[in-house]
Amino acid sequence: MSITLAADGAATDPDVRDRILGVIDRWAPELVGLSHSLHKEPEVGLEEYRSRDKISALLRSAGFEVAHPAGSPATALVARCGSGELVIALCAEYDALPGIGHACGHNVNGAAAVGGAVGLASMADRLGLTVKLIGTPAEESTGGKIDLLRAGAFDGVAAAMMVHANGSDEVGGSSYALALWDVRYTGKGAHAAAAPWCGVNAADAVTLAYQAVGLLRQQLPVGQIVSFIIHEAGQAPNIIPAGARASVELRASSMAGLEKLQEAVRRCLQAGALATGAELAVSQRGGEFAELRQDPGLTGAYVQAMATLGRIPFDAAGAPRASTDMGNVSQHLPSIQPMIGYDVGGAVHHTPQFTEHGITPSADLAVLDGARGLALAGAIIAADPAQRKRLLDQAGARKLVTKPHERPQK
């Protein structure tokens, strides 16, 4: 991806820039306090009631109208300020991981998005904007943004932005398409010594499937990953296991690749059932995550904005890493999810060590600089005639006829 800098326009006018930065500076204690509070009381996906309420309260005090979008998860929210024709959405994540809290830095993500919305809203009338803050739960599990897309929360939005916590500043990266399956084998219990031949061993079925997937990995194309864990495979050694449960996570560099990978893995699961006589049931947990597409125009505006803050993000275009439901948003409308960096002591995402660095002074600065970068990028785009027209034209032509990446489950 080539990075194109947005044209220099009213967004770099000292009045606009200073107003945005001044508003964010005034709200800095509340934004940092929000990040710390989210971190202190982590909530997993679809249980983020306290987190939702904290964000809602801050936005109301900043003059936003806050509502729950119909048809979306109970812990989602949509806040709105301004009445301009160009609608820019900032996505706030706030779910944590089970047992290890905010090990993906969503307290930083969420607080930065809130700050960006508050800062950009201060110039909404001058820039002809409507600013939406969309609270997106369950990114780590079922994919709240997919539900919000289906519920229409992104209808009319011309561009969507967020930042993600990281050990360095990056732009342009992609992500893996992802699907998560819950797998169950049902067999027949029997005495393991007196009459094992009367049983149908579900543990054998899940073991064979696990081994088949392991063998499949040798021949998977680059960019395809399968993760497999077994939750249960019997309760006592003297009973032939009548049931077994597992979870399988599938990733590919594109939705097309993900579909082919699912076909191959399903054959492995069916092999376990065929060999043992157990019954197989596969259900998908949440929606399929699409690969992330970063919009060059929005990326250029963000790079320009961060340069004014003394941050020069690394261009991470190339191989995907991790997965995000922001990918589904990006498939539907121009979007960005740059990485906002802070000192994580060499820790990687989804570890307790990453959690520990989420409320340091460096992380607090990332909250504020992330907010500043998002707000200034939105202002740059709004003030650039060519970019503004592009986004408005695309928004006008876009119709949500079929829901993005929603396919019947097989």
C-alpha angles and dihedrals in degrees: 000000000000116000115229118195115225118244117269106256144140090315090075091048105120091234092058097039095043092047092053094045092044092054092049090048091053091050094043096104091052093045094049089043089053091051091050093046093051089048093049094050106036117187127192124231118305090008097077096116097133091044092050091049093049092052093044092052093051093048093048090052088053092055101263125140107233126200142157111251110236115247094019131110114290092244095055124100140186121205123186137194129172133021105236123135094242107078116199120185126202115200119218119199120195110159121118135207123261112266098355103060121210095003090146095049098245090150086065093042094051098044092047092052091049090050092048091052093049092049096045092045090061087069098035096112095045093047097041094244142148109204118206125189108200115196105213116194131193100027089148094054128013100007110251093196090062090055090047091051090052091046091054098247090135096045110126093013111135097193137007126205141177139153127229128213115252144149092257142019111267139164135187100033124145133212140217123266106241143197127182121205132193109211128198130182119195118199134153127275123231140158106284093217107024100044113359090151089068092063136081107217112223091181089060089051095054091042092054090048091050091051093046091054089049090055092045091058092072090065101038116119118250109278097035119110132179122193118189130185129176115220100181137004107164137324106234133023093231093060125073101236112252094190141030132182131197142162125224124195117197125194133181135166092249141018090250091054091046091056092054091046091052091054092053095046092046089058089055091052091047090051090062091052094045094050095049105028092241121142118248126214122181123186128178117234110219124327130318113267113229125215116271119254115194114210111233095214094051090043091053091051091050092048090050091049094049091049089062087057093051094255121124109190120215115244102241097179111145134057115030125241133194120347136261138182086227081081089070091052090049091053089056103041140002107290145162135199107181121178119250110208133219137156108288096165093242093303121145128222120279096030131110088241091061089051091055092061096051098095102037122121088258091055091047089055088050089055092054097039090046089053091047093048094049094046094047092045090053090050092048091052093046092051096046107090095205096047092043092052091047093053094044092048092050092046090051093050095045118097124178096227098144120023112252114263095347110143129165110267113249 
